[in-house]
Amino acid sequence: MKIGFIGAGKVGFSLGKFFTEGGIQVTGYYSRHQESAQQAAQFTNSRFYDELDKLIKDSDALFLTVSDGTITSVYDELKCHGISGKQICHCSGAMTAEEAFPDISLFGAHGYSIHPLFPVSSKLETYRELSGAFFCIEGNGPHLLTWQTMLSALGPTVQVIPTETKTRYHAACAISSNLVCALVHESLELLETCGFSKELALQALTPLIRSNTEHILQDGPIGALTGPMERCDTKTVEKHLSCFPSEAERELYRTVSRKLMETAQAKHPETDYTYMEKILKEGNEN
Ligand SMILES: NC(=O)c1ccc[n+]([C@@H]2O[C@H](COP(=O)([O-])OP(=O)(O)OC[C@H]3O[C@@H](n4cnc5c(N)ncnc54)[C@H](OP(=O)(O)O)[C@@H]3O)[C@@H](O)[C@H]2O)c1
């Protein structure tokens, strides 16, 4: 398998280096700016291409490691050069292969999405951490299991998912990462209304967030759960609901608490959460 990259950015550099270090042949790079492709080629000891034609001809698989919004236009460009027999891959978590590469089978090629569920923040350093990453792959060509075997041999855990679940998979990942940022943001703003400076608020929350995250990762969310919901402390939850400066905060608290109640019920099936459920519902109707 010879792999070529279009898009010499963070993921292009990192995957290319990760592959070459793992003994997979990288043909080289084509990018919007020649300097980027030249640097990536040098970094991975592969070739710099100034013409797409040549890169396509030399490669069995092409990774379109450009930004999500550009993947399909690069694919359109590739089609003009002929892609029959090629594997075309992208690394976006949000798109399926079919969405990114419409009608690819009509061009005699196969499309795959190969998503590293990992923050690739550095062109030059992140490749060292990819063996511990998780990859989610999807597509309806015949090489899916080959990709799974090849990537797992380099260290990562690789999961194949059905195409129809790709967007839900991405939403699930966003909940654990981006949405947690929103909850922390909300928490910081509330602490500011209690007289904390931004800096002190973050400092105050740091041990709480760190220890909670570690417990969740070690024991799962049910095992890690503490606090008023776990104790079914309805008085405290009622007090919380009455203290927020606006309905937006109340709504957020109630929505997340309803999910939290499911977690608490799973931990304590013997506890009756009927009144808690009522508080969280009633609040919603007010
Ligand atoms: N970064 C992450 O944490 C991460 C994690 C998982 C998945 N991904 C996915 O990986 C893909 C790439 O992300 P990235 O973070 O590597 O982005 P990036 O650092 O912005 O790199 C994208 C590169 O694409 C090149 N490019 C843009 N338009 C092009 C075109 N028309 N033709 C050829 N090259 C073009 C640019 O190269 P020049 O330098 O030549 O202008 C740029 O360096 C995205 O689909 C993203 O969703 C990213």
The ligand as a MOL file (V3000), in Angstrom:
LIG
                    3D

  0  0  0     0  0            999 V3000
M  V30 BEGIN CTAB
M  V30 COUNTS 48 52 0 0 0
M  V30 BEGIN ATOM
M  V30 1 N -6.3090 18.7140 13.9200 0
M  V30 2 C -7.0390 17.8080 14.5460 0
M  V30 3 O -7.0370 17.7310 15.7930 0
M  V30 4 C -7.8460 16.7930 13.7910 0
M  V30 5 C -8.2150 15.6040 14.4440 0
M  V30 6 C -8.9480 14.6690 13.7440 0
M  V30 7 C -9.3050 14.9020 12.4280 0
M  V30 8 N -8.9430 16.0590 11.8250 0 CHG=1
M  V30 9 C -9.3290 16.2620 10.4100 0
M  V30 10 O -8.1690 16.2380 9.6020 0
M  V30 11 C -8.3560 17.0720 8.4540 0
M  V30 12 C -7.2050 18.0720 8.3600 0
M  V30 13 O -7.1830 18.8480 9.5430 0
M  V30 14 P -5.8540 19.6150 10.0090 0
M  V30 15 O -6.0630 19.9340 11.4580 0
M  V30 16 O -4.6370 18.8940 9.5780 0 CHG=-1
M  V30 17 O -5.9920 20.9750 9.1900 0
M  V30 18 P -4.8340 22.0240 8.8350 0
M  V30 19 O -3.7310 21.9310 9.8170 0
M  V30 20 O -5.5230 23.3260 8.6480 0
M  V30 21 O -4.2700 21.5140 7.4520 0
M  V30 22 C -4.9990 21.5310 6.2580 0
M  V30 23 C -4.0220 21.7320 5.1330 0
M  V30 24 O -4.7280 21.5970 3.9010 0
M  V30 25 C -4.0360 22.3270 2.9180 0
M  V30 26 N -4.9980 22.7690 1.9030 0
M  V30 27 C -6.0450 23.5930 2.0510 0
M  V30 28 N -6.7250 23.7050 0.8980 0
M  V30 29 C -6.0990 22.9100 0.0160 0
M  V30 30 C -6.3190 22.5830 -1.3510 0
M  V30 31 N -7.3330 23.1140 -2.0220 0
M  V30 32 N -5.4680 21.7130 -1.9500 0
M  V30 33 C -4.4470 21.1720 -1.2710 0
M  V30 34 N -4.1650 21.4630 0.0120 0
M  V30 35 C -5.0030 22.2920 0.6560 0
M  V30 36 C -3.3800 23.4930 3.6220 0
M  V30 37 O -2.0710 23.4400 3.1710 0
M  V30 38 P -1.1010 24.7000 2.9100 0
M  V30 39 O -0.2850 24.7580 4.1660 0
M  V30 40 O -0.3640 24.2430 1.7180 0
M  V30 41 O -1.9260 25.9410 2.6980 0
M  V30 42 C -3.4030 23.1170 5.1160 0
M  V30 43 O -2.1250 23.0540 5.6820 0
M  V30 44 C -9.7320 17.7190 8.6300 0
M  V30 45 O -10.6700 16.9550 7.9080 0
M  V30 46 C -9.9860 17.6000 10.1210 0
M  V30 47 O -11.3710 17.5450 10.4460 0
M  V30 48 C -8.2210 17.0190 12.4700 0
M  V30 END ATOM
M  V30 BEGIN BOND
M  V30 1 1 1 2
M  V30 2 2 2 3
M  V30 3 1 2 4
M  V30 4 1 4 5
M  V30 5 2 4 48
M  V30 6 2 5 6
M  V30 7 1 6 7
M  V30 8 2 7 8
M  V30 9 1 8 9
M  V30 10 1 8 48
M  V30 11 1 9 10
M  V30 12 1 9 46
M  V30 13 1 10 11
M  V30 14 1 11 12
M  V30 15 1 11 44
M  V30 16 1 12 13
M  V30 17 1 13 14
M  V30 18 2 14 15
M  V30 19 1 14 16
M  V30 20 1 14 17
M  V30 21 1 17 18
M  V30 22 2 18 19
M  V30 23 1 18 20
M  V30 24 1 18 21
M  V30 25 1 21 22
M  V30 26 1 22 23
M  V30 27 1 23 24
M  V30 28 1 23 42
M  V30 29 1 24 25
M  V30 30 1 25 26
M  V30 31 1 25 36
M  V30 32 1 26 27
M  V30 33 1 26 35
M  V30 34 2 27 28
M  V30 35 1 28 29
M  V30 36 1 29 30
M  V30 37 2 29 35
M  V30 38 1 30 31
M  V30 39 2 30 32
M  V30 40 1 32 33
M  V30 41 2 33 34
M  V30 42 1 34 35
M  V30 43 1 36 37
M  V30 44 1 36 42
M  V30 45 1 37 38
M  V30 46 2 38 39
M  V30 47 1 38 40
M  V30 48 1 38 41
M  V30 49 1 42 43
M  V30 50 1 44 45
M  V30 51 1 44 46
M  V30 52 1 46 47
M  V30 END BOND
M  V30 END CTAB
M  END
